[in-house]
Amino acid sequence: MRHANVRLQLNRFTSWRKATLISLARALLIHQSIKTTSAKAKAAKPLVEKLISLGKKNSLSAKRQAYSILGAHQLVSLLFKEIAPRFTGRKGGYTRIINMGSRRGDNAKMVILALTEIKEKARRKPKVQVEKKEPENKPEILKEDLPKEQPPEVKKPKAEVPAKGKLPISEKPPKKFLGGLRGIFKRERDSL
């Protein structure tokens, strides 16, 4: 009997559903908040919370369990070194779902699935342009003092003189694309 066994099936086969949830969990760990549908967010939330709980344990077996779900060593190290330490003071509720409204095309309920403790990215300070001052003792150079640049000499190839009895070989012009359009589209007078 399936008493109290609730699972959001998302209208997918088992392997497809697992792949979807793992993909959502990976994206959430990388980006810290993602925009998805309400059903997918509710299905992915328990998996992400389980991963963060594993990250708080910080043991070798927990790392192996997280790797079996995430499948990437970089994500596991990100989870254990950066994300899980933010939640040491919490006993649960590592993610939140914020409603956004309906999607225009199919009227699906859209939400933002985000971690509750988000690390703010350092904003870049705008670059201040510094005016460069020229040294005061710089001597002025006149254009007359600069050497004149001469264009490089271009050597023309010498025409080959044919040997006695041999005619010069004339090069054929390259073929036009598809033999030229005139051959394809003939005028009416040509068809007579």
FENZIQUI-V513168 format. One line per field, one symbol per residue. ss: DSSP state (@ for helix, = for strand, . for the rest). psi: psi as a letter, one per 40 degrees, with the letter a starting at -180 (. if undefined). A space follows every 50 residues. Layout:
ss->???
psi->???
This chain:
ss->.............@@@@@@@@@@@@@@@@@@.=====@@@@@@@@@@@@@ @@@@@@@..@@@@@@@@@@@..@@@@@@@@@@@@@@@.......====== ==......=======................................... ..........................@@@.........@@@.
psi->ifhfghhhdffiidddddddddddddddddeehihaiddddddddddddd dddddddfidddddddddddehddddddddddddddfdeieafeiihhid aiiddefihiihhiidghhhihihiihhhhhhhiidehihhidddiihhi iihhhhiihhhiihehiihhhiiiiihfeiedddgiiddde.
